[in-house]
Amino acid sequence: MYKRFFKAPKQSFFLFGPRGTGKSTWLKKTFPNAYWIDLLQPDLFRYFSAAPERLNSILEEKHDVSVVVIDEVQKIPELLDVVHGLIEEKKGYQFILTGSSARKLKKEGVNLLAGRALLKHMAPFYASELGKAFDLSKNLHIGMLPIVLDSETPKEVLKAYVGIYLKEEVQEEGIVRNVGNFARFLETMSFSHASVLSISTISRDCQVARKTVESYLSILEDLLLSFSLEVFRRKAKRDLVSSKKFYFFDSGVFYSVRPHNLYDVESEKEGQALEGFVGQHLKSWVDAQVDKHHLNYWRTSTKIEVDFIISGPSCFLAIEVKNGKTLHPKDFYGLEQFKKDYPMVTPIILYRGKLRYKERGILCCPVDEFLLKIQPDHLLPETDNN
């Protein structure tokens, strides 16, 4: 339905991204003549598991093949040794290796072809990819996954989405001993979305050991269902916290995992979702850059906080996200304090109002206006104001 901004490299590359982000759909449109190996197909999984070197024999017989796609390559990490050898032999193949989980590759110590293949990420949609179809209020609740937006029943798809991961990744791969504990942990983590992590609190709330919580958090990131931010501490002038900040990778997934109770304060939940929604866009942009950029947050030991700090060769931005339609003096405090320590930063408040203006030297910008300008091959909005 929507054109992706993602551009394929000319050399071999890994394409990682959560399920439902449209990796296979995009590849089939972009490389219609590629030789395709889908390791989710039971027969192909058995065939190559028994002897990964069979890939050599198959390609020797296919003289017209130049592009080879191996879908869900983490299912058989041993295939990467064969691919590595074929790239070294310089036979002219472009290999595209997709994955929706990095866990098995990390566990088996796979070196991702020693740098002979680029590492790319397919994220949920950018707001700018949807264009006029983007609706902040709607997309905040159902998220930006192509598999969801292409459905006539997005909420039903979201309900099934996490269940698929629990069944096909967690249970069938034997990643955890007790799937019930992990499911309860997932629900508990929905209350930590867009929050500084407290391992002891999470452990108590979901009734599993602290070390188990730490391993579960690692599993979530390996399955690409979440990401976390470190504290920005370059040339720090104040005492800072050391804990990470946690986000589900998509706001729709957050809403689907979060239990709904009559006593919920909807504005608090929506505030978490909005911060995460901005965060997933910024994370996608950072992952897409050729030059290394960093996405962090800032929080002092006295609880002064800025939601996002983006730093790199092209920008230094401090961004605070507010769910209200109007801004109050206290909303500027964190950015003002950060700017005292880092005068060269561009401070921005994103909010739900419609007016764009400057106050106290800080740009106040409608959040949907900002998001619609984010594209992976462009500078971040307001960067050229530095």
N, C-alpha and C positions, 0 to 999 in steps of 0.2 A: 504493500500500500504506500509506503514512504521510502524515499531514496536515502540510503545510508551515506554518511560522509566518509566512511571507512574506505581507504584506498589500499589495494594489494601491492606489496613489494614485488620486485621482479625476481628476487632470489627466494630460496626456501624460507619458510617461516612457521612458527607456532602461532596458533590462534586460540587463545584461552578466553573463556567467558562462561558465566553460569548458563545452565540450560534455559532455553526459551529466549535467548537474546538474538536468535536469528542467524547463527553462524552457518549452519548447513544451507539455509535458504539463500543467504547471500552468496555463498560459494557456488551453489548450483547455477545461479544466474550469471555470476562472473566468470566461471570456468565450466561452461556446459559440456566440454569435450574431455574433461579430466577423468582419469581412471579412479574410481571411487571404492574405498574399502571402509565399510561401516561396521565397526567392531561391536556395535550394539546388536547386530544380527547374530543370533546364536551359532549358526553354521559357520560364518566367517570367523567368529571368535574361537571356536574349537579348532578350525583349520589352521589358523596362524599361531594359536597357542601351542599346538603340537610341534610346529616347526616354523619359526619366524623366517628362516632363510628361504622359505617358499616364495617370498616376495621377489627375490632375485630371479628365480626361474620364471615367474609369471611375467615380469617386465621384459625379460629376454625375448619372449614370444610376442610382445606387443610393440611392434616397431613404430607405430604411429602415436604412441603415448609420450607426451612431454610434461604433463602436469599430473601429479599423483596426490590425491587427498586421502589421508588416513583419519577417519572420524573417531573421536574419543580414544586417542592413542594411549591414554593412561591405562586403558584396560589391559594392554600387552606392552609394558615398557621395553621388553626385549627387542621389539621391532625397531627401536631407535638405533640399536647397534647395526642392524642391516641397513637402515637409511643412512647412517653415518658413513658406512663403507661405500655406498653408492654415490654419495656426494663427493667423497674423497677420490673416487675413480673418475670423476668429472664426465659422467655420461650424458649430461645435459638435462637431467630431470629437475623440475621444480617440485619440491615436496611441501605440502601444506598439511600441518599436523594439528588437529583441533583437540581441545580438551575442556571438560566442564569440572575438572577436579585436578588439583596438583598434588594430592596426598600420596598417591601410589608412586608417582615419579620421585617425590622427595624421600619417601620411605626407602626406596630401592637405590637411592643415591645416583639417579640418572643425571648426567651432566648437560642435558639439553643440547647435545651435539657440539659441545665445546665451542659455542659461539658461531657455528657454521650456519645457523638458522636464526633469523631475527625472532624476537618475542613481541607479539602484538596482542591486544586485548579487544574483545567485542563486548561493549557495555550495553545496558539498556538504551533506549532512544534518548537523544538530546531533545530538549524542547524545540530547538531550531530545526530539527529534522521533521518534526510534526508541523511546524509553521503555523498556519491559521487554524489548524485542527487542535493546537495545544490549548488546553483549558486548565489553568492552575488548580482550581477547586476540584475538578474531576480527576485530573491526573495525580494529584496529591494522594487521593484515596485508592486509586487502582494501579498507580505506578506507571512505569514506562517500558515494561517488558513487551516485545513484539507479540509473543504468544498470547498475551493477555489482551492487548489492544486490537488484535485481529479477531478476537472472539466476540460473539454476540452475548455471551454471559461471562463477563470478565471476573466477577466476584466468585463464581463457581470454579473458574480456571485457577484463580489464586488459592482457593481452598485446597484444590488437588495438587497444586504445585509443590508445596513443602512436603506433602505426603509422598510424592514421587521420589524426592530426595531421601526421605526416611526409609522407604522400601528398597529402592534400587541402589542407593549408594551406601547408606548407613547399615541397613540390615543385611542385604545380600553380600556386601563386601566384608561383612563382619568387622566393621570399623569400631563398634562399641559392643560391650557385652550385654548391656541392658538398654534396649531401644526405648522403653518406657521412661527411664531416667533421662535419656537424651531429649525425648519429646517434652518432658517437664522442664528441662533446662532451657529449651527453645522458648517456651512460653515465658519463663522467668526473664530471659534476655530481652524480651520485647519491652520490659519496663526499664531496661538500661539503654535503649536506643537513644542516641544523641546525648549520652551521659558519660561522665567519668566512671571508669570501672572500679567497683569494690568487690574483689573476689570473695572476701569473707561474707559479705551480705548476700551475694548470689548463691554461695554455698549453703548458707542457712535457709534461704528462701526456697531453693529447689531440693534441699535435703540430700545433697551429695557432697563427697569430700572435696576439700579445696583443690587437691592435686587433680581430681577428676574434672573439676570445673576448668582448670587451666588447660587440660588436654582437650576438653570439649570446645573451648574457645579456639584452639589451634585447628580443630577439625572444621569448624565453621568457616574459618578463613581459607583453609585448604580446599573446601568445597565451593569456594568463591561466593558464599552466601552472606559474607560480612567483610568489613574492613575496619581497621582501627587507626587512630592517629596518635602520634607521639607529641609530647609537649615541645613547642619551639623554644630552644634554649641557647641559640647562638648569641654569644657575647651578653649573656644574661646579667642584668643588673639587680635582680630581685630573687628572693627565694621562690622556687617554682615547685609545683607538685610533680610527682614522677609517674603517676598512673596514666594509662592510655584512655582514649575516648572511643566508644564503641558505636558502630552503625551497621544495620542491615544494608545490603547493597541496593535495595530498591524500596521505596516508600510503600508500594502496594504489598510487598512481602511482609513488611513491618505490620501493616494493618491486618493482614490475614493471620499472622501469628499471635498478635496481641489479643488476649481474652477481652470480651466486651461485657462490662458490668454496668448495672443501673447507677452505681455510685461513681462512675468515671466522670472526670471533668473533661469535657470534649476539647476545650480550648488548650488544655495542657497536652493532650494527646496530639492535637493538630500542630501545636508548636514543635513538638518532637519530630513529627513527620516532615514539617517544612524545613527544619534545620537539616534533617537527613536528605531531603530532596535536593537542597542546594549542595550538600556534601557529595551526593552521588554524581552530580554534574561536574563538580570540581575534580573529583577523583578520576572521572573518565577523561577529562581534559589533561590532567597531569600524566596519566598513563599513556596518552597518545603522543606526547611530545618526544621529539628526537633528543633534544638537549634535556639534561636532568633537571627536573623541578621537584619541589617538595611541598607536601600538604600537611600542615600541622594545626594544632590549636595552642592557645596560650592561657595558662591559669596559674596565678600566684598562690602561695601558701595562705594568703589572706582572702582568697576566693574572688579575686578580680580576674575576669575571663574575657577572651575574645574567641569566637567560634572557630574561625578559620584564618590561618596564615599561609599564603601561597608565596613561595620564594623560588627564584631561579634566575637564569640569564636574562629573561625577558620581563620579569615583573617582581614586585614586592607589594603585596596587597594584604590588608587586614580587613576581614569581613565579619560583621555581626548580623545575625538573622533575627528579625522580630516578626511575630505573627499578627501584631496589631495593625490597624489602619491608620493610626496616628502614633507619633513618637513623643516620648517624654524625656525630660532632662536626664533621668537616671540611665536611659538607653544608650547615652553617649559616653558614659563613664569609662567602660573598659577600653574602648578605642582611644580615648583621650590619654589614658595612662600608658597604653602601649606606644602611642606616638611620642610621648615624653622620652621613652627609652630608645625609640627608633624613629627619629625625625624624618627620615627619608621615605617612610612607608606611605602608601595611599590608603586611607581609611574609608570604608564604605559601610553604610547600614542598608540592608535590604529589608523592605517591609511590605505590608499588604495594601498600602495606600496607592494613589494614582499620581501624586505629584513628585517631580524630581527637583531637588533643591539642595543647597549647601547650608549647613548650620554648624557653627563652631569649627569650621575648617574640615568638616566631614560631609562627604556626599551621601545624601539620602535618596535611594533609588527604589522604585517599584520592583519587587522581586521577579515578577514575570517578565518585565522589560529586560532585566539583566540576564535571565536564563535564556531568553530567545536570541541573545547575541553570542552565546558560547558555541564555538565551533572548534573542532580539534586542530584545524590548520590555520586558525587565526589567533591573534593575541587575545588574552582575556579582556572583557570589557573594562574600560577606564584605565587600562595599562598605559595607553599613549598619553595619559594625563600626567604621568610621572615626570 
